[in-house]
Amino acid sequence: MATTESIKKAYIDYVLTQGEEPKSVYIFAKKNKMTEAEFYSHFGSFKALEQNIWAGIAEKTLTEIKGQEVWAQYSARERALSFFYAFFELLKQQRSFAVYCLEKQPKGITTPVVFAELRTVFENFCTEILNEGLESGELSDRKFFSKRYKDALWVQLGFILHFWINDSSAGFEKTDEAIEKGINVTFDLFQRSPIDNLFEYGKFLAKNGGIGEKMGFGV
């Protein structure tokens, strides 16, 4: 009896040995001694199967990192770093499949269809840790911009994924460095800065009727 995991494993093996997806579900099912009905009971198409593989890696990542004893003590920044390190560590086991998927994606600025489910899992995770960071004061709650923090992290994931695909360093050490620098810079931008203080000061002056001008300090 075919299972979700056995179908995913068989599909990965097929595309990596043949260099392309099966011509049809019938051909794939027959090769793997299952019926079309069995395949369709788990996936509606090969596209949906690939999406599930990527989302599954993210879900396994979350299960692993949230199971760590230190997880509850982590800040939002540390939780993001933990996810990125663990995600790419798991992805190493499927590197050939990752390369196959990325190479066949059309070039452009939109999110590849194959990452649709992955993005949902990732953004739900980001929303969770970012909201906690905003509530604790670790992150700056900026009108309009706070809602886009998760988008910035998604962009980082895409950038690091492409960096990793082209990384030829031993053990992908350069990718680890890219993760550390990229996430830290991103979270530095999320945290309170002198610009936030200046903005708050400007709002204070506006609310209090331009006290400086009233005292003769206009420019």
TORKOL-4160 file (C-alpha; in steps of 0.2 Angstrom, whole numbers, padded with zeros to 4 digits, m for minus):
219
<pt num="1" X="0000" Y="0000" Z="0000"/>
<pt num="2" X="0007" Y="0017" Z="m0005"/>
<pt num="3" X="0010" Y="0030" Z="0008"/>
<pt num="4" X="0013" Y="0049" Z="0007"/>
<pt num="5" X="0031" Y="0046" Z="0012"/>
<pt num="6" X="0034" Y="0031" Z="0000"/>
<pt num="7" X="0027" Y="0041" Z="m0015"/>
<pt num="8" X="0038" Y="0056" Z="m0011"/>
<pt num="9" X="0053" Y="0045" Z="m0010"/>
<pt num="10" X="0049" Y="0036" Z="m0026"/>
<pt num="11" X="0046" Y="0053" Z="m0035"/>
<pt num="12" X="0062" Y="0060" Z="m0029"/>
<pt num="13" X="0071" Y="0045" Z="m0035"/>
<pt num="14" X="0063" Y="0046" Z="m0052"/>
<pt num="15" X="0066" Y="0064" Z="m0056"/>
<pt num="16" X="0084" Y="0062" Z="m0050"/>
<pt num="17" X="0088" Y="0047" Z="m0061"/>
<pt num="18" X="0078" Y="0053" Z="m0076"/>
<pt num="19" X="0081" Y="0071" Z="m0075"/>
<pt num="20" X="0063" Y="0076" Z="m0077"/>
<pt num="21" X="0046" Y="0072" Z="m0070"/>
<pt num="22" X="0036" Y="0057" Z="m0076"/>
<pt num="23" X="0026" Y="0059" Z="m0092"/>
<pt num="24" X="0010" Y="0055" Z="m0083"/>
<pt num="25" X="0004" Y="0048" Z="m0066"/>
<pt num="26" X="m0001" Y="0032" Z="m0075"/>
<pt num="27" X="0018" Y="0029" Z="m0080"/>
<pt num="28" X="0024" Y="0034" Z="m0062"/>
<pt num="29" X="0011" Y="0023" Z="m0053"/>
<pt num="30" X="0014" Y="0008" Z="m0064"/>
<pt num="31" X="0033" Y="0009" Z="m0062"/>
<pt num="32" X="0031" Y="0010" Z="m0043"/>
<pt num="33" X="0018" Y="m0004" Z="m0042"/>
<pt num="34" X="0003" Y="0006" Z="m0037"/>
<pt num="35" X="m0013" Y="0012" Z="m0045"/>
<pt num="36" X="m0017" Y="0029" Z="m0051"/>
<pt num="37" X="m0031" Y="0030" Z="m0037"/>
<pt num="38" X="m0018" Y="0027" Z="m0024"/>
<pt num="39" X="m0007" Y="0041" Z="m0030"/>
<pt num="40" X="m0022" Y="0053" Z="m0031"/>
<pt num="41" X="m0028" Y="0048" Z="m0014"/>
<pt num="42" X="m0012" Y="0057" Z="m0008"/>
<pt num="43" X="m0008" Y="0070" Z="m0021"/>
<pt num="44" X="m0018" Y="0079" Z="m0034"/>
<pt num="45" X="m0003" Y="0082" Z="m0046"/>
<pt num="46" X="0016" Y="0081" Z="m0047"/>
<pt num="47" X="0016" Y="0100" Z="m0043"/>
<pt num="48" X="0006" Y="0097" Z="m0027"/>
<pt num="49" X="0018" Y="0083" Z="m0023"/>
<pt num="50" X="0034" Y="0094" Z="m0025"/>
<pt num="51" X="0025" Y="0107" Z="m0014"/>
<pt num="52" X="0022" Y="0095" Z="m0001"/>
<pt num="53" X="0040" Y="0089" Z="m0001"/>
<pt num="54" X="0047" Y="0107" Z="0002"/>
<pt num="55" X="0033" Y="0110" Z="0016"/>
<pt num="56" X="0037" Y="0094" Z="0024"/>
<pt num="57" X="0056" Y="0099" Z="0026"/>
<pt num="58" X="0050" Y="0115" Z="0035"/>
<pt num="59" X="0038" Y="0106" Z="0046"/>
<pt num="60" X="0051" Y="0093" Z="0051"/>
<pt num="61" X="0063" Y="0108" Z="0055"/>
<pt num="62" X="0050" Y="0116" Z="0066"/>
<pt num="63" X="0047" Y="0099" Z="0075"/>
<pt num="64" X="0065" Y="0097" Z="0079"/>
<pt num="65" X="0069" Y="0115" Z="0084"/>
<pt num="66" X="0053" Y="0117" Z="0095"/>
<pt num="67" X="0058" Y="0101" Z="0104"/>
<pt num="68" X="0074" Y="0108" Z="0111"/>
<pt num="69" X="0074" Y="0112" Z="0129"/>
<pt num="70" X="0081" Y="0129" Z="0126"/>
<pt num="71" X="0068" Y="0134" Z="0114"/>
<pt num="72" X="0057" Y="0143" Z="0127"/>
<pt num="73" X="0072" Y="0154" Z="0132"/>
<pt num="74" X="0076" Y="0159" Z="0114"/>
<pt num="75" X="0072" Y="0177" Z="0108"/>
<pt num="76" X="0064" Y="0180" Z="0091"/>
<pt num="77" X="0081" Y="0182" Z="0083"/>
<pt num="78" X="0088" Y="0166" Z="0090"/>
<pt num="79" X="0072" Y="0157" Z="0085"/>
<pt num="80" X="0074" Y="0163" Z="0067"/>
<pt num="81" X="0092" Y="0158" Z="0067"/>
<pt num="82" X="0088" Y="0141" Z="0074"/>
<pt num="83" X="0075" Y="0138" Z="0060"/>
<pt num="84" X="0087" Y="0144" Z="0046"/>
<pt num="85" X="0102" Y="0133" Z="0052"/>
<pt num="86" X="0091" Y="0118" Z="0055"/>
<pt num="87" X="0081" Y="0120" Z="0038"/>
<pt num="88" X="0097" Y="0120" Z="0028"/>
<pt num="89" X="0105" Y="0106" Z="0038"/>
<pt num="90" X="0090" Y="0095" Z="0033"/>
<pt num="91" X="0090" Y="0101" Z="0015"/>
<pt num="92" X="0108" Y="0095" Z="0013"/>
<pt num="93" X="0100" Y="0077" Z="0013"/>
<pt num="94" X="0089" Y="0083" Z="m0002"/>
<pt num="95" X="0102" Y="0094" Z="m0011"/>
<pt num="96" X="0101" Y="0086" Z="m0028"/>
<pt num="97" X="0082" Y="0087" Z="m0027"/>
<pt num="98" X="0083" Y="0105" Z="m0022"/>
<pt num="99" X="0095" Y="0109" Z="m0036"/>
<pt num="100" X="0083" Y="0100" Z="m0048"/>
<pt num="101" X="0068" Y="0110" Z="m0042"/>
<pt num="102" X="0076" Y="0127" Z="m0043"/>
<pt num="103" X="0084" Y="0124" Z="m0060"/>
<pt num="104" X="0067" Y="0121" Z="m0068"/>
<pt num="105" X="0059" Y="0136" Z="m0060"/>
<pt num="106" X="0055" Y="0151" Z="m0072"/>
<pt num="107" X="0066" Y="0166" Z="m0069"/>
<pt num="108" X="0057" Y="0181" Z="m0061"/>
<pt num="109" X="0053" Y="0190" Z="m0046"/>
<pt num="110" X="0037" Y="0181" Z="m0041"/>
<pt num="111" X="0038" Y="0166" Z="m0028"/>
<pt num="112" X="0040" Y="0150" Z="m0038"/>
<pt num="113" X="0024" Y="0139" Z="m0037"/>
<pt num="114" X="0034" Y="0125" Z="m0030"/>
<pt num="115" X="0037" Y="0135" Z="m0014"/>
<pt num="116" X="0018" Y="0139" Z="m0011"/>
<pt num="117" X="0016" Y="0127" Z="0004"/>
<pt num="118" X="0033" Y="0131" Z="0011"/>
<pt num="119" X="0029" Y="0149" Z="0011"/>
<pt num="120" X="0013" Y="0146" Z="0021"/>
<pt num="121" X="0022" Y="0136" Z="0034"/>
<pt num="122" X="0037" Y="0148" Z="0035"/>
<pt num="123" X="0026" Y="0164" Z="0036"/>
<pt num="124" X="0015" Y="0156" Z="0050"/>
<pt num="125" X="0031" Y="0152" Z="0060"/>
<pt num="126" X="0038" Y="0170" Z="0057"/>
<pt num="127" X="0021" Y="0178" Z="0062"/>
<pt num="128" X="0022" Y="0168" Z="0078"/>
<pt num="129" X="0040" Y="0173" Z="0083"/>
<pt num="130" X="0038" Y="0191" Z="0077"/>
<pt num="131" X="0022" Y="0194" Z="0087"/>
<pt num="132" X="0031" Y="0187" Z="0102"/>
<pt num="133" X="0046" Y="0199" Z="0099"/>
<pt num="134" X="0034" Y="0214" Z="0097"/>
<pt num="135" X="0025" Y="0210" Z="0113"/>
<pt num="136" X="0041" Y="0208" Z="0123"/>
<pt num="137" X="0048" Y="0224" Z="0116"/>
<pt num="138" X="0063" Y="0215" Z="0107"/>
<pt num="139" X="0056" Y="0221" Z="0091"/>
<pt num="140" X="0050" Y="0239" Z="0086"/>
<pt num="141" X="0032" Y="0240" Z="0083"/>
<pt num="142" X="0031" Y="0252" Z="0068"/>
<pt num="143" X="0015" Y="0257" Z="0060"/>
<pt num="144" X="0013" Y="0248" Z="0043"/>
<pt num="145" X="0030" Y="0241" Z="0042"/>
<pt num="146" X="0029" Y="0228" Z="0056"/>
<pt num="147" X="0017" Y="0218" Z="0046"/>
<pt num="148" X="0030" Y="0217" Z="0032"/>
<pt num="149" X="0044" Y="0209" Z="0044"/>
<pt num="150" X="0039" Y="0192" Z="0039"/>
<pt num="151" X="0041" Y="0197" Z="0020"/>
<pt num="152" X="0059" Y="0202" Z="0024"/>
<pt num="153" X="0062" Y="0185" Z="0032"/>
<pt num="154" X="0055" Y="0176" Z="0017"/>
<pt num="155" X="0066" Y="0186" Z="0005"/>
<pt num="156" X="0081" Y="0181" Z="0016"/>
<pt num="157" X="0076" Y="0163" Z="0015"/>
<pt num="158" X="0075" Y="0165" Z="m0004"/>
<pt num="159" X="0092" Y="0173" Z="m0005"/>
<pt num="160" X="0101" Y="0161" Z="0006"/>
<pt num="161" X="0093" Y="0146" Z="m0003"/>
<pt num="162" X="0100" Y="0152" Z="m0020"/>
<pt num="163" X="0117" Y="0156" Z="m0011"/>
<pt num="164" X="0117" Y="0138" Z="m0004"/>
<pt num="165" X="0114" Y="0131" Z="m0021"/>
<pt num="166" X="0129" Y="0140" Z="m0028"/>
<pt num="167" X="0140" Y="0137" Z="m0012"/>
<pt num="168" X="0155" Y="0126" Z="m0015"/>
<pt num="169" X="0163" Y="0128" Z="0002"/>
<pt num="170" X="0167" Y="0113" Z="0012"/>
<pt num="171" X="0152" Y="0108" Z="0023"/>
<pt num="172" X="0143" Y="0124" Z="0015"/>
<pt num="173" X="0152" Y="0135" Z="0028"/>
<pt num="174" X="0149" Y="0150" Z="0018"/>
<pt num="175" X="0130" Y="0147" Z="0019"/>
<pt num="176" X="0131" Y="0146" Z="0038"/>
<pt num="177" X="0140" Y="0163" Z="0037"/>
<pt num="178" X="0127" Y="0170" Z="0026"/>
<pt num="179" X="0113" Y="0164" Z="0038"/>
<pt num="180" X="0122" Y="0172" Z="0053"/>
<pt num="181" X="0125" Y="0189" Z="0044"/>
<pt num="182" X="0108" Y="0190" Z="0035"/>
<pt num="183" X="0097" Y="0186" Z="0049"/>
<pt num="184" X="0107" Y="0197" Z="0061"/>
<pt num="185" X="0106" Y="0212" Z="0049"/>
<pt num="186" X="0087" Y="0209" Z="0046"/>
<pt num="187" X="0084" Y="0208" Z="0065"/>
<pt num="188" X="0094" Y="0224" Z="0068"/>
<pt num="189" X="0082" Y="0233" Z="0056"/>
<pt num="190" X="0067" Y="0226" Z="0066"/>
<pt num="191" X="0074" Y="0233" Z="0082"/>
<pt num="192" X="0072" Y="0250" Z="0089"/>
<pt num="193" X="0085" Y="0262" Z="0081"/>
<pt num="194" X="0089" Y="0281" Z="0083"/>
<pt num="195" X="0077" Y="0284" Z="0068"/>
<pt num="196" X="0063" Y="0277" Z="0079"/>
<pt num="197" X="0068" Y="0289" Z="0093"/>
<pt num="198" X="0068" Y="0304" Z="0080"/>
<pt num="199" X="0051" Y="0299" Z="0073"/>
<pt num="200" X="0044" Y="0298" Z="0091"/>
<pt num="201" X="0051" Y="0315" Z="0095"/>
<pt num="202" X="0044" Y="0323" Z="0079"/>
<pt num="203" X="0027" Y="0316" Z="0084"/>
<pt num="204" X="0029" Y="0323" Z="0101"/>
<pt num="205" X="0033" Y="0340" Z="0095"/>
<pt num="206" X="0018" Y="0340" Z="0082"/>
<pt num="207" X="0006" Y="0335" Z="0096"/>
<pt num="208" X="0012" Y="0349" Z="0107"/>
<pt num="209" X="0010" Y="0363" Z="0095"/>
<pt num="210" X="0028" Y="0366" Z="0089"/>
<pt num="211" X="0035" Y="0372" Z="0106"/>
<pt num="212" X="0052" Y="0376" Z="0098"/>
<pt num="213" X="0045" Y="0388" Z="0086"/>
<pt num="214" X="0034" Y="0397" Z="0099"/>
<pt num="215" X="0050" Y="0400" Z="0109"/>
<pt num="216" X="0059" Y="0408" Z="0094"/>
<pt num="217" X="0070" Y="0393" Z="0088"/>
<pt num="218" X="0062" Y="0391" Z="0071"/>
<pt num="219" X="0074" Y="0388" Z="0056"/>
